[in-house]
């Protein structure tokens, strides 16, 4: 069997169906219920209920897209509720993305390979190639893999040799090959000034996950700190930590957050942890919603009321941290999410996923808070890098991005 990190999976109804379309494709693994021992065409084959222990399959993912409530349709009750929750009264249109799920699972299991398992909606008809490429990019940009899953019409078309299905399959294959050529990006580490610390379980699961989701949508870069794995290194370089823990943290977490505060950091805590302020000096408040307390060179911000609205919490967190600590900003960003990482030798990478799956009618601008000297952009549909003009802005640089569908990678270099 191939190494887990090298497996490129396709979910398929059975292993006896014709698979001629896989010729020259990067797919090397089938996921089939009740997987037989045979390996058609040299493919590795697994039952989804019996995957290797080195793989974590996430099956609570969403199909990446702009929900119908934002596509000019009314949407069902759940979609309308999600859009309202996610955007708030003045927010940007919502997208269904799995980037935050990938970030969480990688933080929990850094030595595992993460598969995002989600299929196209049953009522979507034949899904066009760019939408499938979006599903590839939604996972791969965050270091995961999408278990390629095709709609019924697409599968039938591929078996029958349908030209439209073949064209869509080529876009899927091209997207898979693109990320294989750039597999080194998976080792890059997220660039962020905010850490979100939680066990993401029980009473913390919903609000913790939604905050990650909404920070991603706000282009507020974050680093997930899993309570079970938290150590001093997890806090290194951060300006603020959001503590999504409704109960008293264990002694190790209390020590780590105390040291972070003493060193000048900001810790944002729920109302249920107000007793953590015992012995601290009051230091004002924020918007009559959070009370500040001094500890060493840092501050503890404690909510006055229980957190019930993830949108408001994500907004408050961004404002408490302050926009001056944004590590990236996007203008005319539309229906995009962005993920900023850096290599061990200081090369920067911003991956932008466009959930409209179509080019915008206007250019986008990107700012990163680092004095890079060079930038180049690669669009998924072409794969050919294009040099960008850099404009110094404050502590960082700004670049203008031409319109693109689905996905673009901006590589920065030339700075320490």
Order of alpha helices (4+ residues) and beta strands (2+ residues): beta-beta-beta-beta-alpha-alpha-beta-alpha-beta-alpha-alpha-beta-beta-alpha-beta-alpha-beta-alpha-beta-beta-beta-beta-alpha-beta-beta-beta-beta-beta-beta-beta-beta-beta
